[in-house]
Amino acid sequence: MVFDGRHVLLVLAILSVVLSSTVVSQRGRHIQGVVYDGRSLIINGKRELLFSGSIHYPRSTPDMWPDLIQKAKHGGLNVIQTYVFWNIHEPVKGEFNFEGNKDLVKFIKLIGEQGMYVTLRVGPFIQAEWNHGGLPYWLREVPDIIFRSDNAPFKYHMKKYVKMIINKMKEEKLFAPQGGPIILAQIENEYNHVQLAYRELGARYVQWAANMAVGLKIGVPWVMCKQKDAPDPVINTCNGRHCGDTFTGPNKPNKPSIWTENWTAQYRVFGDPPSQRAVEDIAYSVARFFSKNGTLNNYYMYHGGTNFARTSAVFTTTRYYDEAPLDEYGLQREPKWSHLRDLHKALNLCKKALLWGTSGVQRLGKHTEVRLYEKPGTSICAAFLTNNSTKAGHTVKFKGDTFYLPPRSISILPDCKNVVYNTEIIVSQHNARNYVRPKETKNLKWKMSPEPIPNVHQLHVSSKIPNELYGMLKDTTDYGWYTTSIELSRHDLPMRPDILPVLRVASLGHALHAFVNGEYIGSAHGSHEEKGFLFQKAITLKPGTNHISVLGMTVGLPDSGAYMEHRYAGPRAITILGLNTGTIDLTQNGWGHQVGLTGENNHVFSESGAKKIEWTEVKEEGRALTWYKTRFHAPEGKDPVAIRMNGMGKGMIWVNGQSIGRYWMSYLSPLGKPSQEEYHIPRSYLKPKKNLLVILEEEKANPDDIEILTVNRDTICSIITETAPPHVKSWAREENDIRPVVDHLHPAAHLKCPNHKKIVAVEFASFGDPEGACGSFFVGKCDSALTKGIVEQECLGKSSCTVPAKREVFDKNGDHCPDTMKTLAIQVKCAAKD
């Protein structure tokens, strides 16, 4: 047999991946499993362009999984990527949990049932803005352990866990050679960030981790993201926003270019303002990556979801990557979802050229270029016309034709002739998110019960100094009490009424509330960037015994950095200033401790626990540290449900005993607003009537303004110019040719209601120079009076409609502004059938 260069690379890849389950027929034509070469992954003998999205199973609920997976597939994805979360599967050493939203096997099987692939990021350190980076807290207490290094205790537990997960996948036949959907696995996670801190222990650990993983013989390649020296045969991959330009490439020529994290926005921490990433920027980055030999792009996140209970990392909000193509509730965020869907369609039209063509690049101008893929001797040809200027559009000539390229954009020509997609020009629909207060959730009747404030009579002195907070709580709660007392005489206290003593607490983080003689005196907290803080507040003391009670709090555990096992939190120095006898240091005064709140330990957020305490009607603002409860009926319909925490400060929320996470309304962003106001209540947590809602509020507050809401994206829009390219769905590949599949190629508004709803109203329609955005359009100086009537005729009562953006349609009564480039803007409302 004669081998050309491509066959040689393929054989080398097969040997290098060390596939235990790969079956090659005698003729070498059929490969069962996954191998690779410098061009792409080869899955069961077939090359693929892979469009992937991260969806994390514990950040949603099992009843949401099928819909999320189907929407990802309809968005043009063929791969779902997920981390594996060690600390939820083995929260107690040797005790495992794979139930409910921890059912990893069920999640992977659902993906496989949709004909999609899976990338399994085993870690076991994952970061992911997840509590402790996914490492269980008990691991921290293993003697002599140093995380993520050539350390015998860590390597022992890491290998044991990874082997358990891999064996579980093998038993369920989930790897590709077994007929399952898993085509890639990841060991470790962005280790280059911390490797230098461990010196030789780090270099040896990388080698050990790679060899350990490959030795498990799973039949699919392993990857290491952001690991430039990933040992063979492990593939090094890129994370970032623009890997088409920042990735230095695979560290061996026989490895493909893989992008494991293309950040669709920025995760948010408490105190952050909103964070956006324009879909035009994402589309540009993806087109750029594939034009430069990329083979797999993964959106991180495609659906972020919710950090339920206490799963979010330090200071991270409960809502995770809400700006992803599928928002926190699983609703399609437009135009991000559909503009990327259209991009995948355009790239798939280029598939033959990208996977089997010969690449080249030509400079067309100072800021412009064309990246070309051609297969000699055939008509297969794909071109990416690129304008890298961020300021100006440019007109270029290519193969005898002229093309206009908007600033910083890429036009995709799957036949080197016709533009089927431009990254900067959005021809897909837009939408706006609406929160609606249904009648079932109005007029909530609240009751309250104060949390006991302990002192040294209840919590006797157990150590000389305050305990370190992480070690005291062991990640079982956010809350830990510290109590002490001090004896003062009348002569110790200031004589002047305008001078008061000051309680000062220097803390390593994350937050605290202080009480003196049972009275709340104030709170303080750190931030995601600076966990430590200094609390100082004037206090009133009395002659005799004075009780000092401090509630120390964590807001998630760290999720990144070197030597995580050596991080600490909690009060480190406590003093009283301003006494006649001088400053008194209470740090070594002797302290009592309590893990968790009394109500928390009694599960007062559950039906049975709520009966253990007395509740009274809410008539005014409650004192700091108060429990509130009410009942509400589930809203009708299927729309997602949320709670808006108006009037509240900081605390936690439970619905029917299920924790939906931390809220923090009093920590304002630089814009003067909370980082998150609404909190997701999964439908599966609800029953039809009398749902128990319990809130722990840490600050003085009144719950009367809290709202239970439904969420929809039933406001849909289109903004299309008369010079935009036709929608990519207007084209199809027939054999080796790209042909139109519509009678007329022209720009048009395409509108489609979600969830089989129908268009019930046209709220805005203008053909001219309208301004604004979806949800807030207004008419400009130029407008056709016929527009709304035409749109109503085409769209009302339909689940989808198409309206051409053509002058001859709207300017029948004359064009009052012929020199203006026209835009068609439409906003409609969708609703379920009666």
N, C-alpha and C positions, 0 to 999 in steps of 0.2 A: 504493500500500500504506500502511496506517495502522500506525504504530509506537507501542506503549505504552512506558513507561519501561524495562521489562526488555529490549525489543528494542533500544532506543537504547544501553543499556549493552553489549549483546552486540556491536553494530556497532562501538562505540568500542574494545572489547577486541580485536576482529579487526584493526582498523586499528593499534592501539597495539603489538600483538605483532609486527607486521611479518613475517608468515608468508610465506616464499618458496614453500613447498610446499603451502599451503592451497588446496584446490579447492572452490569454492562453486558449486552448480548454479544454473541460471537462476532457479529458484523460491526459492533461498535455504534449502532444506530440508536439504541434505546438506553437512556440513563435514568434510573429510578433514584431520585434524590436531588440534592442541590450542590452544584459545583460553580466555579467561576473562572473567568479569565479577565484580562485587562479591559474588556468592553462591558461585560454585564454578568449578573448572576445567570445561571443556566438551570432552570427548574424542570426536573423530569425531562431533560433533554431539550428544553425550549427556552430561548432567550425572551426576556420580558423587560418592558419599561414598567417601573414600579412607582406607583403613587400611593403614599402611605400617610396615615394620620394617627396620632396618639390619642387613645381613649383608655382611661384607667378604670378598671372594673370597680374598685372601692369608692370612686368618686361619683358614682351613680348607683342606681338600684337595679336588681335583676329584671324588674318589669320594664325598665327603660332600655335595657341592652338591645333588644331586637330592633327597636326604632332607631337608636343611635347608629347601629351597624348598617341598617338599610339606607339611612340618609347619607352615611359615608360612601356606600356603594353607589348610590344615585348621584353623589357628588364626584364620581369618577375615580374613587379610590379602589385599589385592589389589594391593599395591605392595611392591617390595623397593628399598631405598635403599642405594647403595654409594658410597664415595669411589673416586677413581682415584689410584693411588699412583705418583707420578712417579719416586721413587728406586728402585723395583723394576723399572720399565719402561725406564729409561735410567740405569743405575748408572754407566756410563761415557759421557761425552759422545759422542753420535752412535751409540751401540751400544744396540740395543733388544731387549727380552726380553718376550715374551708367551706363554711356555710354562708348562706345569704349572699351579701355583696362581696364576700370573700371567696366565692366559688369560681376559682380561676379556670378549672376544667370546663365548667358550663359555659363560661364566657368565650373560651377558645373554640369550643364546639359550635357555638352559635355563629361565630365568624366563619368557620369552615362550611357551615350549612349554606351560607350566602355565596360560596365559591370564592372566598377571599383568603389571602394569606395572613400570617402572623409573624411579627418580630417580637421575640420574647427577651426582654431586658432583665436578666436574672439578677444582676448586680453582684453581690447582695447589697452593697451600698448603692443607693439610687439617687440621693439628694432629693430631686422632685418637689422641693418646697414641702416635703413631707416630714412629719415628726421624726427627729433623730436620723434623718436621711434613710429611713427604712430599717435601721438596725434596732433590734429589740433592746429595751433598757437593761435587761438582765445581763446582756453581754458586757456592759460597762463594769459590772461588778465581778467579772471573772478575774482571778488573781493574775497580776503581771501582764495583763493584756494591753496591747497597743494596736488600735484599729488600723487596718489597711496598710500593713507593713509586714516585713519578713519576721513575723512574731508567731511563735509556735501556738500559743493559745488561740489567737485570732484565726490562724490558718486552719486549725483543727475544727473550730465551730463553723467557719465559712465553708469549708469543703463538705462537712456533714450536711449543712443546710442545702447547698447547691446540689449535691448528689441526691438529696431527698426530693427536691423539686424536679430534677431531670428524670429520676426514676418514675415519679408520678406522671410526667408527660409521656414517658415511654409506655407505661402500663396502660394508658388511655389511647395509645397509638396516635399521638398528636404531631409527631415529627413527619416532615415531608416523605422520607423514604418508607414510612409506615402507612402512607396514604393520608396523613394529617396535614393541617394547614401551616405548621411552623416551618418557615424557610430560613430564618436567621435567629441567632441567639447572641446576647451580649453579656460579657463578663466585665466586672468593674464599671466605673462611670467617671469620665473626665478626670482621670487620675493625674494627668500631667499638671493639673492645677496645684497639687500638693506634693508631688513626687520628690522635688528637691528638698523639702523639709525633712524627709526621712533618709536622705543621702543613700548610702549603699543598701540600706534596708528597703528603700523604695524600689531601686533598680532590680533587686533580687525578687521582690514581691511581684512586680509586673511579669517577670519570666515565670514565676511559680504559678500565678493566677492563669496565665495563658496555657501553660502545660497541663495544669489541672483540668481546665475546661475541655481542651482538645482530647484529653485522655478519657473523657466520659463517652466519647464515640456516639454522638447524637445524629450523625449523618447529614448535618447542615453546617454551614460556616459559622464561626464565631466572629464577632466584631468587638472592637474597643473604640469608643468615641473619644475624640480629642486626645489620642494617644499616638504621637508621632512615631514612637519606637515599638509599636505593637509587634510582638514576636510572630514570625511565621508559624502557621498559616493564618493567624488571626488578622482580620482586615481592620486597618485604621480608618476611622470615619470622621466627618466634620460635624460640628454643632455651631450655629450662629445664624446671622440674618442674611449673609451674602456669600455663601460658600462657593458660588461660582467664581468669585474673585479672591476670597481669602484663603481657601483651602489650598495648601501646598501640594496636595495630591496624595495618592496611595504611596506607601513607602517601598513598594515593589511594583514593577511594571505589569505583573500578572494579577494584580488586585484591581477590582472595579472601584469607581468613585461613588461613594455612598454618603448621603446627607441624613444623619440620624435625628437632628433637631433643627428645623427651620421655624424660628419663634414667630408665631402668628400675632403676638402682642407682647405684653410684659405682665408677669404675675404681679399682684398688688399686695402690699403690706399695709397694715393699719397706719394711717397718717399720710398715705400716698394720694395724689390727685389721680384722676382717670388716666389710663394709658392706652394709646391706640397705635396700631400699625396699619397703614393704608394698604388695601388689597392690591392697589397698583404696584406698590413696592414689593409685596410678596410675589405677585405674578412675574414681575421683572426678574426677581432673584431666581425663581424656579426656571423660567425660560432660559436665563443665562447659564444656569447650572447644566441643564440638559444640552444646551448648545455647545458646551465645553466638555462633552464626554460623560456627563452624569448619567447614572442608571437608576438610582432610587432617591427620591426626595420624601422626607417625612415631616409633616406639619406637627409642631409641638406648640400648643395642643390643637387637635382638631375639635375635640370637645373637652373642656377643662373640668366642668362639673363642680362638685361641692366637697369641701373638706368637712365632712360630718364629725360630730362629737369633738374630740381633741386631737384630730389627726393632722392639722396644719402645723407647719414648722414655725419657728420663732417669729412672732408678730405677723404671720401671714394671714390674710383674710380668709373667711369661710368660703367665699366665692373665688373660684380658681379659673383663670384664663377665660373670663366671660366674653372677651372680644374675639374668641376663636370662631371659625366658620359655623360651628354649632354652639350656641351660647350656654350659659349655666343650666338652663332648663331643657336643653336639647332642641331648641328652636333654631331654624336656619337664619343666621345673621346675613342679611343681604346688604350690599352685593358681594360680600366676601365669599359666601358659599358658592354662589352661581358663577361669579367671575373665575374662580379657580376651577369649577366644574368645566367651564368652557375652555380653559387653558388645557386641562387634561385631554379633552376631546381634540384640540388642535395638535397637541404633541402626539397623540395616538395616530393621527393622520400622517405624521412624520415617522412612524415606527420603523418601517422597513429601511428607510434611509438612515435613521439613527443607529439601528442595530447592525446593519450589514453594509452601509456605505462607507466611503473613504472621506475623511474630514479635511477641511481646509479653511483658511481665513483670508479675506481680502480687505484692505483698508479702502474705504470709499471717500473719506474726508478726515478732517482733524478729529472729529468726535464720532465718526460713523464707520461702521464695518459690516461685513456680511460673513457669517459663519455658515459654511456649506457642507452638506453631506450628499455625496453622489455615489451611485453604483455604476461603474464603467460598463458600457455596452447595453445599458437599460435606460428606461425613462425615469427611474427612481432618482428623485432629487428633492431635497428639502433645504430651505434657506431661512436663516434668522438675521433679519436686517436690524441692526442695533444702532441706536443713538445714545451715546453715553453722556451727552451734555445734559446737565440738570436745569439749564436756563433757557435754551432755545430749541425750537423744532428745526429740522433740516429736511430738505428734499434731496433724494439720492437717485442715481440711475443704476439699474441692475438688469442685465440681460435685455437691454433695449427698452425697458419700461421705466417710468418715473414713479417714485413712491415718496409720500410725505411721512416723516417719522416725528411724532410729538416728542417733547423733551423726555429724556431718560426712559426710553421705551424700546420694546422689541416687537417687530412685526414677524409673524410666523407664516411662511409660504410653504406648505407641504408638498407643492409641485414646482417650486421655484418660480411660480407665475402669479398665483392668486393669494392675496392677503386674506387669511381666514380668521386672524385674531391679532389684536395689538394689546400689549400689556397695560397701556395707559388709557385706552378707550373702553369704557364699560358699556356694553350693550345689553347686559342682563339686568334683571330688575333689582330694585332697592326695597327696603322695608323699614318700619319703625316699630319699636317695642312698646306695648301698651300694658298698663296695670289697671285692672278694673276691680272695684269693690262690689262684690255680689251681695244681694239682699240677705243671704243666709248668714253672712258674717258681720252684720252691723249690730250695734247696740250690745257689745260684749259686756257681761256683768263680771266684774273682777272682785276677787277676794285676796287677802294678804296675810302673811305670817312672818314676823321678824325672826331672823337668824340669831341665836344666842351669841352674845359677846363674852367669851370666856376670860377668866383671870387666873391668877396662881392658885386660888382656892379650888378651882376645877381642874386646872392643868398644873400639877405640882412640878417643882423644879426637877428637870431630868438631866440637864447638863449645865456646865458653867457658862458656856457661850452659846449663842444661837446656832442651831444646826445649819449646815449647808443645805440649800433648798432642794436641789436635784436629788441628792442622796436621801433626804428625808421623805420626799413624795414618791420617788421611784416611778414617776410617770403614771401614777394612778389617779391623780387629781391635779387641778391647777392651784389648789389652795392649801396653805399651811399656817397654823397659828403659832405665834411666839408670845409668851406672857412673862412678865416679871413685875416686881413691886419695889417701891422705895418709900422709906420712912422719912418724913420731913417734920421739922418743928416750925413754929411760927416765925422764928428768927432766920430760918433758911430761905424764906420766901421774900421777894422784893417788897419794900415798904410803899413804893410809889405806885399809884393805880395805873399809870401809863406805861409801866414796865412789866412785861410778862416773861416767864421762862419760855425757852424754845426747845422743842424736841427735834433733834437732828438724827436722821438715819442715813448712813451711807450704804447703798445697796449695790450689789453686782447685777441686779436685775430680777425680775422684769418689771414688776409693779408692786405697790403695797397700799393698804389702807391702815390708818392709825387711829387707835381709840385710847382715850385717857379716862379712867374711871367709868368705863362703859359708854362714853360719849364719843361720837365720831368727830375727828378733828381735821381730817383731810386725806388726800391720796397723792401719789406721784408715780411716774412710770418712766421707763427708758424708751428706746426706739429700736427699730430693726438694725440701724447702724451703730447705735450706742446703747447697749443693753443696760449698763450701769447708770445710776442717777443718784441725786442727793435730795432727800425729803427734809424740809425745814418748816416748822409751823409753831406759832405762838400757842401756848397751852395754859390752862388754868389748873393750878395744883392747890392742895389744901393741907393744912397741918394733919399729921397722922399718916396712915397708909394710902399710897397712891398706886393705882394699878395701870400698868402700861401694856396694851395688847396691840400687836402688829400682825396684820394678815398679809403674809408674803404670797406672791403669785408668780407663776410662770405663765407665759403665753406661747406655748409650744417649746419644743427642744430644738437645739441647733441642728442644721441639716447639711453643713458644709465646713470645709477647712480641715487643716491637719490637727491631729491630737484631740479629736472630739471628746475622747474619754476623760480629758482633763479640764473640761469646761465646768464652771461653777456659777451659782446664782444665789440670791438671798442676801439678807443684811450682814454686813461685815463690821460695822461700828455704829453703836447707838449711844448718844450722849444727850444730856440736858444742859443747856447753857442759860446763863442769866440768873442763877441763884446767888444769894448773898455769900454762900460758901464756895462760890466758883463753879466751874464746869464739873459735872459729875459724869463719869464714864460708866455706862450701864452694860457695856459689852460683856464684861465678865461678872455680871451681877447675879448670875444663876437664872436659867430660863426653862419655862415649861413649854411643851410642844403638843400640837394636835395635827394629824394628817387629815385633810379634808374638812369640810363644813359639817355641822351636825345634821342639817337637812339633807345634805348630799349623802352622808353615810346612812341615813334613814330612808333614802330613795323617795323623798317626798314628791318627786316628779312622776312617780308611778301611781296607779290606782290604789294599790294597797298602802304605799308609803304616805300618800296624801292624807290618809285617815289617821296617821299617827300624831298629827299636830293640829292645833286650833287655828281656824281661819276666820278673819273678820272682814266686813265689807270695806272696800276702799272708798274713803270719803275725802281724802286729801293726799298730798305728797307723802310717800312712805319714807322712813328713815333709811340711811345707808345699810346695806345688807338685809334685804327683805325678799321673801318669796311671794310671787303672785301666781294666781291660777284663774282660769276661766274655762268655759265650754263653748264649742262652736260646731256647727254642722258643716260637713264637706260641701264646698260649692258644686253646683250642678255642672255637668259637662265633663270634658276631658282635658281642658286647658290646665297647664301647670299651676301650682299654688305657691304663694310666697307670703311672708309676713313682713310688714314695714314697721320698724321699731321707733316710731315717732315718740318723742318725749322721754326716751330712755337713755341711760348712760353706758354702762358696761356690764356684761354678764353672760349667761348661757340660756339656751332655749331647749325645751323638751316638748314633744308632741306624742301623746300616748306612750310615754316612757322612753321614746327614742330621741336621742340628742341630735339636734340639727346644727349644733356648733356654737362657737363664741360670737357674740356681737359686741361692737364697741362704737357707739354713736358719739361719745364725748371726745374722742380723739379725732380732731378735725385736721383735714388736709390744709395745705397753704391756700386753698381756695375758700376756706371757711366752711367746708361741708364734710360730713363723715365719708370715709373711704368706701363704705358700703352701708346702704340703708335697708335693702330688702334681703331676706334670707329664705332660701328654698325649702319648702316643705314637700317632700315627695308624696305623690298620690298614694303610693303603697303604704305610707305611714298612717293614712286616714281611714276611718270607718264612716258610714253614711251620717250618723248622728252623734252628738255629744262627745266630740273629741276633746280630750283633756290637754290643755295648753298650760304649761308651767314655766315660769321665768324666774331665774335668779338675777336680781338686780343688785349690783354692788354699790351704787350711788343713790343719792336722794332722787326720787322720780315718782311719776304718776303714769300708770299704764293706759289711761283712758283714751289716748290718741293712737294707740296701736291699731293697725289695720291688717286684716286678712284679705289677700288679693288673689285674683287670677291673672295669668300672664298670657299675652298673645302677641303675635306679629301679623295681625290681620290688616294692617295698613301697608299696602304695597304700592310701589311707584316705578316709573320708568323715566329716565332722563336720556334722551337720545338725540344726537345732532343729525342733520341731513347728510353730512359727509362721513358718518360712521360706516365701518364695514358691515356687510350683512352678518347676521348671527352665524356662529361657527356650525350650528346644526343645519345650515343651508348646504353644507358640503358633505360628501362621502367619498371613500376610496372604492373604486371598482377596478379590480386587478391592480395594475400599477398606476392608474390614473386617478386624479382628483376631479370629481364632477359635481356640479350643483344638483341638488335633489328638490329644488323648488323652481317654479316657473319664472319667477322674477327675483333677481338679486338686488335687494335694496335695503337700506336701514329701516328698522321697524321697532316699535315698542312691543315687547313680549311680556305679558302679565299672567301670572298663575297663582291662584289662591292656595294656601297651605291646607293640608288635611282634608281635601275634598270639599272645602267650603266654596261658596259662590260669591261673585261680585254683586253687592247689594246697593252700592252708591258710588258715584264718581264725585270725589270731593274736590278735585282740582284738575283742570286740563287747559293747557295753553300751547299754542304753536306760534313761536316768535322768539322773544328773548327773556323767558321767565327766569326768576332767580330763586335762591333758597335751596333747601334740601328736603328729602322725604319727611313729611310731617310738618313742614313749615315753608311751603312754596308761596310765592306771590308773583303777580303778573308784572312784566316789565313794560317798556315803552312800546313794544311791538307785539301785537297779539291778533290771532284770527278769531273772530266772533263765532265761527262755526265749530271750534274745536270740541267743546264739551258735548254738544249734540252728536257729533260723529263718534266720539269715544263711547257715549252712552249706548248708541245704536250697536256698536261693535262688541261691547263688553258686558252690559248689564245682564244679570241672570246666568252668566257663564262662569265656569270654574277657571277658564283661561281664555285669553284673546290676544290677537295681534293687530296692531294699528300701524300702518306704514307712515314713515316720517317723510312725506312727499308734499311739495308745494301744490301740486295739482289737486290734491285731496282737500287741503284746507283753505286755499286761496281762490276759491271759485268766484268770490265776489270782488276779486281784485287784491293785489299785493300792495299793502300800504308802506312796506319797508323792503323793497326788492334788494337793497344792498346789504341787508343784515343776514348773516348765516343763521338759519333757523334751528331752533331746538324744540323738540316735543317733550313736554313734561306732563306726566299724568300721575294722579294719586287716587286710588280707589280703596274702598273698604270691603273686606270679605266677612262673611258670616256663615254659620252653619245653616243647613236646611231647616225649615220650620217643621 
